[in-house]
Amino acid sequence: MLNNSISEKDKAVLKVLQNNADITNADLAKQVELSPSACLTRVKNLKTHKIIRGIHAKLNADALGFNFHVFIYIRLSNQVKETLSYLEGAVKMNTKIQDCFRMTGEYDYVLRVLLKNTSELEYFLTHELSRIPDIASIRTEVAMKCVKQDPSLAL
């Protein structure tokens, strides 16, 4: 299923689910003007085609004490496939790393890490990140304020 083949009804379903994944199928069907069985079929189809990759609870990071957003820029010593694969594997296994992007430009990767304080940052940098081989340099920047953070897609 390609993006341009998603129907307007499918987009309506996705928009509602992005805002409230906890909605009942009956309420979802009413909101998108479908029968409950047709709505359920659409949702299952969207899951089958991996348009919907899962239903998750959105936790309040601030309420849980995770309000220290750190952006970490990584430059590698080389670009060989094994180096890239090792770093990406280590990143995928680390639960503190929220996002990781391979970049063009001055740095090879940028990470967004969500922590509780500077002590956690120091531990993360010295005991976790710096132990990954072939990292030539690490630059960190701490966010002062989160202005917007929206995981939903504009459909």
TORVEXZA-338724 format. One record per residue (C-alpha): x, y, z; residue in three letters; residue number from 1. Coordinates in steps of 0.001 Angstrom, whole numbers, plus 500000, padded with zeros to 6 digits. Layout:
N
<rec <X, Y, Z>, 'ALA', NUM>
...
END
This chain:
155
<rec <500000, 500000, 500000>, 'MET', 1>
<rec <501646, 503212, 498860>, 'LEU', 2>
<rec <500953, 506607, 500425>, 'ASN', 3>
<rec <499135, 507824, 497322>, 'ASN', 4>
<rec <496871, 504750, 497425>, 'SER', 5>
<rec <495600, 505447, 500942>, 'ILE', 6>
<rec <491958, 506413, 500726>, 'SER', 7>
<rec <490454, 509451, 502406>, 'GLU', 8>
<rec <488624, 507107, 504811>, 'LYS', 9>
<rec <491929, 505437, 505722>, 'ASP', 10>
<rec <493440, 508877, 506357>, 'LYS', 11>
<rec <490465, 509758, 508546>, 'ALA', 12>
<rec <490981, 506565, 510549>, 'VAL', 13>
<rec <494697, 507320, 510937>, 'LEU', 14>
<rec <494063, 510909, 512052>, 'LYS', 15>
<rec <491668, 509781, 514782>, 'VAL', 16>
<rec <493987, 506988, 515959>, 'LEU', 17>
<rec <496979, 509362, 516120>, 'GLN', 18>
<rec <495056, 511538, 518561>, 'ASN', 19>
<rec <493461, 508710, 520547>, 'ASN', 20>
<rec <494698, 505169, 519986>, 'ALA', 21>
<rec <492618, 504053, 522972>, 'ASP', 22>
<rec <489331, 504759, 521194>, 'ILE', 23>
<rec <486889, 501881, 520823>, 'THR', 24>
<rec <486220, 500544, 517354>, 'ASN', 25>
<rec <482546, 501585, 517700>, 'ALA', 26>
<rec <483499, 505204, 518504>, 'ASP', 27>
<rec <486132, 505251, 515777>, 'LEU', 28>
<rec <483583, 503972, 513260>, 'ALA', 29>
<rec <481137, 506735, 514241>, 'LYS', 30>
<rec <483779, 509443, 513902>, 'GLN', 31>
<rec <484859, 508337, 510434>, 'VAL', 32>
<rec <481322, 507451, 509298>, 'GLU', 33>
<rec <481825, 503725, 508717>, 'LEU', 34>
<rec <480156, 500628, 510031>, 'SER', 35>
<rec <482061, 498998, 512909>, 'PRO', 36>
<rec <482939, 495949, 510786>, 'SER', 37>
<rec <484186, 498081, 507866>, 'ALA', 38>
<rec <486206, 500209, 510274>, 'CYS', 39>
<rec <487789, 497161, 511908>, 'LEU', 40>
<rec <488670, 495767, 508473>, 'THR', 41>
<rec <490373, 499044, 507525>, 'ARG', 42>
<rec <492393, 499130, 510751>, 'VAL', 43>
<rec <493497, 495507, 510267>, 'LYS', 44>
<rec <494470, 496294, 506661>, 'ASN', 45>
<rec <496479, 499333, 507773>, 'LEU', 46>
<rec <498296, 497122, 510304>, 'LYS', 47>
<rec <498910, 494394, 507705>, 'THR', 48>
<rec <500499, 496937, 505356>, 'HIS', 49>
<rec <502551, 498347, 508266>, 'LYS', 50>
<rec <500987, 501792, 507973>, 'ILE', 51>
<rec <500065, 501322, 511637>, 'ILE', 52>
<rec <503132, 499851, 513324>, 'ARG', 53>
<rec <501680, 499581, 516809>, 'GLY', 54>
<rec <499472, 501198, 519402>, 'ILE', 55>
<rec <501398, 502855, 522228>, 'HIS', 56>
<rec <500706, 504783, 525398>, 'ALA', 57>
<rec <502224, 508264, 525268>, 'LYS', 58>
<rec <503869, 508783, 528634>, 'LEU', 59>
<rec <504349, 512190, 530228>, 'ASN', 60>
<rec <508142, 512387, 530369>, 'ALA', 61>
<rec <508118, 515508, 532566>, 'ASP', 62>
<rec <505831, 513881, 535135>, 'ALA', 63>
<rec <508229, 510927, 535270>, 'LEU', 64>
<rec <511247, 513191, 535752>, 'GLY', 65>
<rec <512639, 512873, 532223>, 'PHE', 66>
<rec <512888, 516520, 531214>, 'ASN', 67>
<rec <516557, 516787, 530227>, 'PHE', 68>
<rec <516665, 516627, 526426>, 'HIS', 69>
<rec <520175, 516253, 525052>, 'VAL', 70>
<rec <521203, 516313, 521405>, 'PHE', 71>
<rec <524416, 514426, 520773>, 'ILE', 72>
<rec <526385, 514835, 517568>, 'TYR', 73>
<rec <528730, 511986, 516673>, 'ILE', 74>
<rec <531584, 511961, 514184>, 'ARG', 75>
<rec <533036, 508553, 513345>, 'LEU', 76>
<rec <536676, 507838, 512574>, 'SER', 77>
<rec <535667, 505975, 509415>, 'ASN', 78>
<rec <532635, 505163, 507277>, 'GLN', 79>
<rec <533121, 501436, 506731>, 'VAL', 80>
<rec <530002, 499314, 506836>, 'LYS', 81>
<rec <531058, 497450, 509992>, 'GLU', 82>
<rec <531564, 500703, 511919>, 'THR', 83>
<rec <528177, 502043, 510868>, 'LEU', 84>
<rec <526451, 498740, 511656>, 'SER', 85>
<rec <528075, 498464, 515082>, 'TYR', 86>
<rec <527115, 501990, 516092>, 'LEU', 87>
<rec <523558, 501587, 514809>, 'GLU', 88>
<rec <523187, 498277, 516637>, 'GLY', 89>
<rec <524427, 499801, 519895>, 'ALA', 90>
<rec <522063, 502740, 519489>, 'VAL', 91>
<rec <519062, 500467, 518860>, 'LYS', 92>
<rec <519782, 498538, 522060>, 'MET', 93>
<rec <520105, 501626, 524275>, 'ASN', 94>
<rec <516764, 502619, 525805>, 'THR', 95>
<rec <517931, 506132, 526748>, 'LYS', 96>
<rec <518272, 507081, 523093>, 'ILE', 97>
<rec <514937, 508332, 521804>, 'GLN', 98>
<rec <515952, 509152, 518234>, 'ASP', 99>
<rec <518975, 508554, 516026>, 'CYS', 100>
<rec <519528, 509956, 512559>, 'PHE', 101>
<rec <522370, 509323, 510141>, 'ARG', 102>
<rec <523334, 512719, 508793>, 'MET', 103>
<rec <525059, 514481, 505956>, 'THR', 104>
<rec <527439, 517294, 506761>, 'GLY', 105>
<rec <529888, 517753, 509616>, 'GLU', 106>
<rec <528568, 514955, 511852>, 'TYR', 107>
<rec <527691, 511377, 510956>, 'ASP', 108>
<rec <524864, 510889, 513484>, 'TYR', 109>
<rec <522687, 512946, 515753>, 'VAL', 110>
<rec <520975, 511405, 518766>, 'LEU', 111>
<rec <518219, 512726, 520996>, 'ARG', 112>
<rec <518570, 511393, 524502>, 'VAL', 113>
<rec <516032, 511922, 527270>, 'LEU', 114>
<rec <517493, 511880, 530778>, 'LEU', 115>
<rec <516728, 513132, 534280>, 'LYS', 116>
<rec <519813, 515269, 534994>, 'ASN', 117>
<rec <523459, 516049, 534276>, 'THR', 118>
<rec <524650, 513107, 536371>, 'SER', 119>
<rec <522794, 510745, 534046>, 'GLU', 120>
<rec <524295, 512562, 531065>, 'LEU', 121>
<rec <527814, 512178, 532445>, 'GLU', 122>
<rec <527248, 508466, 533082>, 'TYR', 123>
<rec <525723, 507962, 529638>, 'PHE', 124>
<rec <528616, 509686, 527876>, 'LEU', 125>
<rec <531445, 508070, 529836>, 'THR', 126>
<rec <530088, 504570, 530427>, 'HIS', 127>
<rec <527847, 503932, 527461>, 'GLU', 128>
<rec <528419, 506109, 524407>, 'LEU', 129>
<rec <532199, 506590, 524602>, 'SER', 130>
<rec <532708, 502821, 524779>, 'ARG', 131>
<rec <531456, 502407, 521219>, 'ILE', 132>
<rec <534506, 501907, 518978>, 'PRO', 133>
<rec <535431, 504268, 516140>, 'ASP', 134>
<rec <533745, 507372, 517564>, 'ILE', 135>
<rec <536142, 510200, 516737>, 'ALA', 136>
<rec <534234, 512998, 518484>, 'SER', 137>
<rec <531093, 513675, 520467>, 'ILE', 138>
<rec <529396, 517068, 520836>, 'ARG', 139>
<rec <526444, 517567, 523180>, 'THR', 140>
<rec <523840, 520294, 523344>, 'GLU', 141>
<rec <521168, 520528, 526033>, 'VAL', 142>
<rec <517728, 521850, 525134>, 'ALA', 143>
<rec <516524, 524700, 527348>, 'MET', 144>
<rec <512860, 524272, 526464>, 'LYS', 145>
<rec <510737, 521972, 524341>, 'CYS', 146>
<rec <508611, 524243, 522174>, 'VAL', 147>
<rec <506906, 521518, 520159>, 'LYS', 148>
<rec <507080, 517761, 520176>, 'GLN', 149>
<rec <504436, 516057, 518075>, 'ASP', 150>
<rec <504812, 512458, 516943>, 'PRO', 151>
<rec <501760, 512598, 514678>, 'SER', 152>
<rec <502007, 512893, 510906>, 'LEU', 153>
<rec <500207, 515530, 508846>, 'ALA', 154>
<rec <498101, 513397, 506520>, 'LEU', 155>
END
